């Protein structure tokens, strides 16, 4: 298989950052127990993660080819490896914020490089959209794995114990392995290095020029509202399980893994479905069915058993049903990303990847903070009903995105 080593490296890089980035839901629950912060205050962890992604993406995306995709990924992995090994010694709410800022900064480099590298190692649009979905599904497997890794370090009988911080030694070791694999993987970047301009001002000008294109502008709204939906659910699901469904902390984290598992499965299935059916038909059906699931699943949260819940066997039905929303929303993000990237020439993939990351990060921060404050003021059920609003906006944006893509293809 051609380029197998660099492709394997892309999968492992995404796996590492999936665990670290999406541990934010778990950590939000733990900082409430360990440091006595409120739900509203804990929601800022998402901002430290996502705003650092947005800022670094904005500053770097216009000249990522100057750094080199491989070099950028090596820098990110090396930096995060060091931060993980330091974290157990410095645990506090402040250092937790700084951890997510560091992880977010590293992920900005990783995601820009991974998205851009896909265009270098695939031959056509079908191979591009297929590899994109498989890489994104592996990202979800990383999230799924992360829930079980973190929950194994959490002591439910002593909620205020900080022993869970030892997990960062394991994560630092995985990151170091990813660094060494990438270091040994060859990547030919000559086709993009030859197209870079000499002026950084001109590079930033190209980014704003790209944003002005109608199809890119509509795509940005699609990405923003999708991630707003995904992160508002993913970041607050462990807290929902703990505070609304009354599950123990470790079990709350473990059962949130159903969301990651269903999302991973959804992206694997999408890799098959999107080869046979029109992407707009698949995605619009996904949004409608996801909204229906919210209306069916959230009322089940009222039927919480009165007896103490000790394991998966006696958990309420809502803890199993609602996370299946991941199966339905899963195909949306990688599909629209692939459509916009395969519509643009390969020389613009670095800039476009930067824009994807920036607006995805802003969507994630917005969703988590809004959900956190609704959760604190009106309860977890109302907070998750809120997802219906961005779903309605998203399906409208997808409709216009499809129309613009058709016009470009016809032209």
N, C-alpha and C positions, 0 to 999 in steps of 0.2 A: 504493500500500500504506500503510495507516494506521500511524502511529507508526514509520515506516521508519527515521528518523534515530536515534531512541533505541534501536531494536533493533540497528541497525548498531553503535552505540556500545557496547552490551552485549557484542556479539561481539568487538569490538576490545579492550575492557577485559580480557575473559577471555583473549584471545590473548596479551596482554602478560604477564599474571601466570602463565599456563601456562608460558611460556618460563622465567621467573625462578624460580618455585617448583620446577619439576621439573628444573631444572638441578642439583638437589642430588645426584643420582646421579653426574653428570659431575664435579661439584666434589669429591665424596667421593673419587673416583679421583685427581683432580689434587692435592688436599692431601696425599694419601699420597706422591705423587711430589715435590711442591714443598717440603713442610714436615716430611716424615719422621714423620707421625703414624701410629698403628696403625689397623687396621680398627675396633676397638672404640671408639677415641677419635674417629675420623672420623664414627661413627654419631650423635654428638651434634648434628651439623648439622641432622639431621631434627628433633631436639627444639627447637633454637633457632627453627626455622621453625614447627613445629606448636604448640608451647606459646605462642608469641606470638600465633598465630591464636586459640587457645583463650582466652587471658587477655583479649585485646582484644574478642573476641566476647562474653564474659561481661560485661565492663564496659559495652559499648556497646549490645548488642542490645535491652535493655529500653527504650532511649530513642532508637533509631536514627531514629524518625519526627521527633523534635525537631530532629535535625541536618538531616534531609532526605536522601533516597536519592541525589539528584544531588550535593548538597554533599559527602556522605561519599565518593562515588567520586572527586570532584575532589581532595579532600584526599589520598586514597590515591595517586592518580596523580602529583600534584605532589611528594609526599614521596619516592616511589620514583624519580622522574626525577632528583631531586637526589642521592639515594644512589648511583645508577648512575654519574653523572658523577664522583663522588668516589672510587669504588672502585678504579680503576686506580692512583691515587696512594698507596693505603694498604694494598696487598695483604699479608696475613699470615693465619695461622689464626684469630687473634682477630678481625680485621676481617671475615673471612669469616663467622664466627659472627654478628657484629653485622649484616652484610648480610642474612642469612636472617631474623634477628629483625625487621628493618625491612620486608622483603618480606612476611613473615607477618602483621605488623600491618596493612599496607596491604591485603593480600588479605582479611583479616577484614572490613574495611569494604566492599570490592568485592563479595565473595560475598553478604553479607547484603543489600546494596543490589540486586544483580542478581536474586537469588532473589525478593525482595519486589517488584521492579519488574515481573517477569514476570506477576504477578497483576494488575497495573494495565494491562497492554497486551495481555492475552488475554481472550477472551470466555467460554470454557467449558473443561471438564476436558480434552477431546481436544486443543484448541489449546494448552492449558497443558503437557500432557505431551509434545506434539510440539516446541514451542519449547524446552522444558527439554532434551530429547534433542539437538536441533540445537546449542544453545549448549554443552552438555557435549561434543558431538563436535568442535566448533570448538576447545574447550579442548585436546582431544587433538591436533588439527592444530597448535596452538601448541607442544605438547610435541615433536611430530614435527619441526617446523621448528627448534626449539631445539637438538635433537641435531646437526643439520647446521651450524647457526650456530656452536655451540661447537666442534665437531670441526674446522671450518675455521680456527680460531684456535689449535688444539693442535698442537705440533710433536712428533711421535712420535720423531723422531731425537734430540731433546733433551728428555727427559721432565721435567727439572727447570727448564725455561724457564718464566718467568711471563708470557710474551707473550700468553697466552690472556686475561689480564685486560683487554686492549684491547676485548674483546667488549662490555664494559659501556658503552662510548661508543655503540655501535649500539643496545643495548637502551634506554638512556636517551633516545635520539632517537625510538624507536618509542613509548615511554611518553609523551613530550611530544606526539606526534601524537594519541595517544588522548585526552590531556587537552584539546587544542584542539577535537577532534570533539565530545566530551561537552559542553564549554562552549557549543557552538552548538546542541545538541539540546534541544528543549522536552520537559518531562515534567510532567504534571499529577498532583500528589501530594495534592490537596485531600481526596480520599476517605479517606486514612489520617491526615492531620493533624488532621482534625476529631474523631478518635476517641481521641486521646492523653489520658492522665490527667495531673493536675497534680502528683502525688506520685511521685518516683522510687522511694521505698520500695514504693509500690503497684505500680509497674511491675515491680520485681524479684519481688514477691509473685506477680504474674501468671505470670512465667517459671517459678517453682517449682510453681505450680498446674498449669501445662501439663505439666511433667515427670511429675506424679503421675498423669496420665491413662494408663490401661493401654496404649492403642494407641501413644502417644508413647513410653512406656518401652520397648516391644518394638521400635519403629522405631529408637530410639537404639542398641540392640544390633545391629540390622541394619547401620546406618551404620558403627558402630565396627568390626565385624568385616570388612565389605567393604573399608574403607579400610586396615585392617591388612594384608589380603591384597595389595591393589593396591600400596601403598607399599613393603611388604617386597620385592616383586619389582622394582618400578620403580626404587627407590633403589639396589638392589644389582646390577641387571643389567649395567651397564658394568663393575663390578668382577668379576662372575662371568665375563664375556667375556674380561677381561684376565688374571685370575689362574687360572681353571680351564680356559678354552678356549685360552689363550695367544695371544689376538689383540693386535696393537699398540694403544696407548692410543686414538689417533684412530679406528681401525676399531672398537674396542670401543664407543665412544660412538655412532658412526654406526649400527652394527648393533642397538644398543638402540632405535633409532628404529622398528624393526619392531614393537615392543610398542606404541608410541604410534600408529603407523599402523593396526595391527589393531584397537586400541581405538576409534580414530576411525571406522573402517569399521563396527565393531560397533554403535556408537551411531547412525550413519546408518541402518543396517538396522533397528535397534530402533525408530526413528521410524516405520517402515512396519509392522513386525510387531506392535507393541503397539496399532496401530489395528485389527488383525484378530483377535488372539488374547488370551486372558486373561493379564494380566501375571504372575500367579503361575506359570502353566504355562511361560511363556517363561523366567522367571528360575530356576526350579528345574531345568529342563533345562540351562541355562547352567552352573549350579554343578556338576552331575554330570559334564558333559562337560569342564569345566575340571579337575576332579580326575583324570579319565581321562587328560587330556593331560599332566599332571604325571608320572603313572606311566609314560607312554610316552616322554616327551621327556628326562627327567633321565638315564636310563641311557645315552642317546646321548652324553652329555658324556664318557664313558669312551673314546670312539673319536676322540680328538683326533689329528690327523696329526702325525708326528714332524718333518716339514720346516717351515721358517719360513712363517708365514701372512702374505701381503702385501696381500690384497684380498678382496673379496666372493666372487670365483670359487673360492678355495681354502679358504674358511672351513668349519668342520665343520657337519654337518647340525643339530646341537643349537642352533647360533647362529640358525638360521632357524625351527626348529620350536617351541622353547619360547616365544618371544615371541608366538606366535599365541594364547596364552592370553588376550591382550587382547581378541580377537574374542569370546570366550565370556563373560568377566566384564563386558564393557563396558556392557550394558544395565542392570545391577543398580542402580548408584548413582543415575543420573538417574530411573529408574522409581520406586524406593521414595521418593525425595525428592518427586517429583511427586504420588504417591499420598497422602502425608501432608499435603502443602500443599493439594491440591485437596479433601481431606476436611475441612480446617479453614476457618473464615471468613477473608476477606482481611485483616481487622483483626489477626489473630494471625500472619500470615505473617512479620512482622519478628521476633517472638519465636522462632517456630519455625525461621526461617533461622539465628538465632543458635545455637540448640541443635544444629542440623545441623552447623554449622561447628565448634562446640566439641568434639563427640564424634567427628567425622571427624578433627579434628586430633589428638586423643588416640589414636585408632586408628592414625593414620599414624606417630606417634612411637613407640608401643609396637611396631608391626610392624618398623620400621626398626632400632630398638635391639636387639630380640630377634634379628633376622636377622643383624645385624652381629656380635653376640657368638657366635652359633652358627657363623657363617662363620669367625670367627677361631679358634674352638676345635675345630670338627669338619669344616670345609670347606664349600665352596659348594654341593655336591650335597645334603648334609644340610640346609643352611639353606633350600633351596627345597622340599625334601620337607616341611618344617615347615608350609608353606601348606595342607596337607591338613587339619590340625587346625581352623583357623578356618573352612575351607570346610564342614566337618561341622556346626559350630555355626551358621554362617550359614543353611544350608538349613532347620535347625530353627526359627530365628527367623523366617524368611520364612513358614513354615507358620502360626505363631501370629499373625503380623502380618495375614495374609490372613483368618484367622478373626475377628479383632477388627474389621477393616474391613467385613466382611460384616454383622456385628452392628450397626455404626453405620449402614450403608446401610439395613438393614431397619427400624431405629428411626426 
